[in-house]
Amino acid sequence: MKTIVIGARGGIGSAFVSALTARGTPPIALSRPELDLIDEASIAASAERCGDDIDLIIDATGFLHGDGMMPERSWKQLDSAHLARNFVINAIGPALLMKHFLPRLARDRRAVFATLSARVGSITDNNLGGWYGYRAAKAALNQIVRTASIELRRQSKQSICVALHPGTVSTDLSAPFSKSGLDVRDPAIAAERMLVVIDALTPAQSGLLIDHHGLVIPF
Ligand SMILES: NC(=O)c1ccc[n+]([C@@H]2O[C@H](COP(=O)([O-])OP(=O)(O)OC[C@H]3O[C@@H](n4cnc5c(N)ncnc54)[C@H](OP(=O)(O)O)[C@@H]3O)[C@@H](O)[C@H]2O)c1
């Protein structure tokens, strides 16, 4: 079984690498600088290195804060460089991963491409406001997943492309926001739960946003 984890050094990505290794299906682990979402040539070269006939690809890359940028609490904080960074890392980068990796999924058996999105990317679920760039970029990612899932069906009826919500997981990305009282999960537990969800996915669920319990989150 050929498995790949992209963003393999991140909090959740590294937990996926450990969990897949413990299952006896150690992944090809891809991260910067070999694969950088802002450099399409590096994505193409990484996909080439992985080859064809892939069973499972997990994209655990993402951006919420860093380099002085924090999620916006008001429209007053909207900033074009911050919005652009959100879209480049959370939507455009994963779209380019799909461009180069989806054609490499196995075609003669069930195969899965799962990208980590977020519940806050659900427009239906947005009752709190704030986090304009992250929310909008994850909503765009969810739309890209849906669109790719329709094209992927033409490649193989057994292939699945989904967006996963991992829950709140204790990583650098969530650290500034994980207040006490919030249900924050260890990355190892989150990765194990999501692998159970991935195991149970059917082609009929391709194109959906699914949480770590296996429940569909409305767009
Ligand atoms: N943690 C949570 O509570 C939570 C909740 C909902 C959704 N999510 C989603 O889950 C995913 C993983 O989050 P995490 O908590 O594991 O965050 P993390 O620890 O900050 O990991 C983020 C990963 O993204 C990679 N990355 C960032 N920019 C990149 C680029 N230009 N090219 C290639 N890789 C890049 C990082 O690579 P480097 O190691 O090279 O920096 C790192 O591996 C994200 O999509 C996030 O939105 C997380």
The ligand as an SDF file (V2000), in Angstrom:
LIG
                    3D

 48 52  0  0  0  0  0  0  0  0999 V2000
   -4.8170   22.2820   14.7800 N   0  0  0  0  0  0  0  0  0  0  0  0
   -6.1110   22.4890   14.7030 C   0  0  0  0  0  0  0  0  0  0  0  0
   -6.8030   22.6660   15.7260 O   0  0  0  0  0  0  0  0  0  0  0  0
   -6.8120   22.5180   13.3700 C   0  0  0  0  0  0  0  0  0  0  0  0
   -8.2050   22.7150   13.3420 C   0  0  0  0  0  0  0  0  0  0  0  0
   -8.8460   22.7480   12.1150 C   0  0  0  0  0  0  0  0  0  0  0  0
   -8.1320   22.5550   10.9510 C   0  0  0  0  0  0  0  0  0  0  0  0
   -6.7770   22.3680   11.0100 N   0  0  0  0  0  0  0  0  0  0  0  0
   -6.0570   22.2110    9.7410 C   0  0  0  0  0  0  0  0  0  0  0  0
   -5.1780   21.0870    9.8150 O   0  0  0  0  0  0  0  0  0  0  0  0
   -4.0310   21.3370    8.9750 C   0  0  0  0  0  0  0  0  0  0  0  0
   -2.7460   21.0340    9.7470 C   0  0  0  0  0  0  0  0  0  0  0  0
   -2.6680   21.9240   10.8390 O   0  0  0  0  0  0  0  0  0  0  0  0
   -1.6640   21.7580   12.0690 P   0  0  0  0  0  0  0  0  0  0  0  0
   -2.4590   22.0930   13.2630 O   0  0  0  0  0  0  0  0  0  0  0  0
   -0.9410   20.4630   11.9800 O   0  0  0  0  0  0  0  0  0  0  0  0
   -0.6810   22.9910   11.7860 O   0  0  0  0  0  0  0  0  0  0  0  0
    0.9110   23.1020   11.8050 P   0  0  0  0  0  0  0  0  0  0  0  0
    1.4900   22.2870   12.8900 O   0  0  0  0  0  0  0  0  0  0  0  0
    1.1710   24.5820   11.7660 O   0  0  0  0  0  0  0  0  0  0  0  0
    1.3180   22.4510   10.4020 O   0  0  0  0  0  0  0  0  0  0  0  0
    1.1140   23.1350    9.2080 C   0  0  0  0  0  0  0  0  0  0  0  0
    1.8860   22.4460    8.1140 C   0  0  0  0  0  0  0  0  0  0  0  0
    1.7280   23.2140    6.9050 O   0  0  0  0  0  0  0  0  0  0  0  0
    2.9890   23.2420    6.2690 C   0  0  0  0  0  0  0  0  0  0  0  0
    3.1180   24.3890    5.3770 N   0  0  0  0  0  0  0  0  0  0  0  0
    2.8590   25.6890    5.6340 C   0  0  0  0  0  0  0  0  0  0  0  0
    3.1950   26.4350    4.5730 N   0  0  0  0  0  0  0  0  0  0  0  0
    3.6820   25.5780    3.6320 C   0  0  0  0  0  0  0  0  0  0  0  0
    4.2110   25.7370    2.3330 C   0  0  0  0  0  0  0  0  0  0  0  0
    4.3470   26.9410    1.7530 N   0  0  0  0  0  0  0  0  0  0  0  0
    4.6090   24.6360    1.6540 N   0  0  0  0  0  0  0  0  0  0  0  0
    4.5310   23.4070    2.2160 C   0  0  0  0  0  0  0  0  0  0  0  0
    4.0470   23.1910    3.4540 N   0  0  0  0  0  0  0  0  0  0  0  0
    3.6290   24.2770    4.1480 C   0  0  0  0  0  0  0  0  0  0  0  0
    3.9770   23.3530    7.4140 C   0  0  0  0  0  0  0  0  0  0  0  0
    5.2530   23.0000    6.9400 O   0  0  0  0  0  0  0  0  0  0  0  0
    6.6190   23.2850    7.7460 P   0  0  0  0  0  0  0  0  0  0  0  0
    6.7160   22.1600    8.7300 O   0  0  0  0  0  0  0  0  0  0  0  0
    7.6600   23.2710    6.6920 O   0  0  0  0  0  0  0  0  0  0  0  0
    6.4410   24.6470    8.3940 O   0  0  0  0  0  0  0  0  0  0  0  0
    3.3920   22.3430    8.3820 C   0  0  0  0  0  0  0  0  0  0  0  0
    3.8060   21.0440    8.0510 O   0  0  0  0  0  0  0  0  0  0  0  0
   -4.1660   22.7780    8.4600 C   0  0  0  0  0  0  0  0  0  0  0  0
   -4.7230   22.7670    7.1800 O   0  0  0  0  0  0  0  0  0  0  0  0
   -5.1450   23.3920    9.4360 C   0  0  0  0  0  0  0  0  0  0  0  0
   -5.8660   24.4660    8.8520 O   0  0  0  0  0  0  0  0  0  0  0  0
   -6.0950   22.3410   12.1950 C   0  0  0  0  0  0  0  0  0  0  0  0
  1  2  1  0
  2  3  2  0
  2  4  1  0
  4  5  1  0
  4 48  2  0
  5  6  2  0
  6  7  1  0
  7  8  2  0
  8  9  1  0
  8 48  1  0
  9 10  1  0
  9 46  1  0
 10 11  1  0
 11 12  1  0
 11 44  1  0
 12 13  1  0
 13 14  1  0
 14 15  2  0
 14 16  1  0
 14 17  1  0
 17 18  1  0
 18 19  2  0
 18 20  1  0
 18 21  1  0
 21 22  1  0
 22 23  1  0
 23 24  1  0
 23 42  1  0
 24 25  1  0
 25 26  1  0
 25 36  1  0
 26 27  1  0
 26 35  1  0
 27 28  2  0
 28 29  1  0
 29 30  1  0
 29 35  2  0
 30 31  1  0
 30 32  2  0
 32 33  1  0
 33 34  2  0
 34 35  1  0
 36 37  1  0
 36 42  1  0
 37 38  1  0
 38 39  2  0
 38 40  1  0
 38 41  1  0
 42 43  1  0
 44 45  1  0
 44 46  1  0
 46 47  1  0
M  CHG  2   8   1  16  -1
M  END
$$$$
